[in-house]
Amino acid sequence: MTNAKERKFEFLALGFIVALGALLLENAFNVLFSINTELDLSQLTFPLISYFIIEEFLKLIVLNKKNSATQDGKTAFSNALFLGLGFALTEIFHRYFNANLPSNDLAPLLGFPLIHITTSISIGYCLYKKIPLWLTIIPPILMHLLYNFIIIYELDSFLLLIYLFILCLFIFFTYLTLKNQSKFDLPNK
């Protein structure tokens, strides 16, 4: 059994790998459907929506495989948090490297980490609670869709702050829910 620091680093690294895998799949999607790689980020389009669906499915696959033996809620929360953080850091680096950032400064600094951590925690929570996979994927896709909608259509910055605050509350209350739980506390399904 690995110690907590090694596990956190493992999930952070997995977040980097999952983000790179998502980028490769998104590029393959572009080639497959002959989509211009200079994606118009001024509106929600089918390719853009498919990108965050790909991202959330990859997080689901990794967390489902790696968290299957997790015996306590705090570990499930930590694993998902570090996977999301690794994913977000990779996306921030990629966006800065390509100078492809939204005009709103809050998006890359607060939004990218919060949306990826929150969606990963949502997936981790649902998997820990043994919610069916088809239901597990719906909340993170909707969270990501709403975040992208706010950013792309440059809605009021106050609305973005409220949404980011709600994401923080989600993270906090999910932590409180899971911190003292054991798989042995869950009903058998």
Rosetta blueprint (number, residue, H / E / L):
1 M L
2 T L
3 N L
4 A H
5 K H
6 E H
7 R H
8 K H
9 F H
10 E H
11 F H
12 L H
13 A H
14 L H
15 G H
16 F H
17 I H
18 V H
19 A H
20 L H
21 G H
22 A H
23 L H
24 L H
25 L H
26 E H
27 N H
28 A H
29 F H
30 N H
31 V H
32 L H
33 F L
34 S L
35 I L
36 N L
37 T L
38 E L
39 L L
40 D L
41 L L
42 S L
43 Q L
44 L L
45 T L
46 F H
47 P H
48 L H
49 I H
50 S H
51 Y H
52 F H
53 I H
54 I H
55 E H
56 E H
57 F H
58 L H
59 K H
60 L H
61 I H
62 V H
63 L H
64 N H
65 K H
66 K H
67 N L
68 S L
69 A L
70 T L
71 Q L
72 D E
73 G H
74 K H
75 T H
76 A H
77 F H
78 S H
79 N H
80 A H
81 L H
82 F H
83 L H
84 G H
85 L H
86 G H
87 F H
88 A H
89 L H
90 T H
91 E H
92 I H
93 F H
94 H H
95 R H
96 Y H
97 F H
98 N L
99 A L
100 N L
101 L L
102 P L
103 S L
104 N L
105 D L
106 L H
107 A H
108 P H
109 L H
110 L H
111 G H
112 F H
113 P H
114 L H
115 I H
116 H H
117 I H
118 T H
119 T H
120 S H
121 I H
122 S H
123 I H
124 G H
125 Y H
126 C H
127 L H
128 Y H
129 K L
130 K L
131 I L
132 P L
133 L H
134 W H
135 L H
136 T H
137 I L
138 I H
139 P H
140 P H
141 I H
142 L H
143 M H
144 H H
145 L H
146 L H
147 Y H
148 N H
149 F H
150 I H
151 I H
152 I H
153 Y L
154 E L
155 L L
156 D L
157 S H
158 F H
159 L H
160 L H
161 L H
162 I H
163 Y H
164 L H
165 F H
166 I H
167 L H
168 C H
169 L H
170 F H
171 I H
172 F H
173 F H
174 T H
175 Y H
176 L H
177 T H
178 L H
179 K L
180 N L
181 Q L
182 S E
183 K H
184 F H
185 D H
186 L L
187 P L
188 N L
189 K L
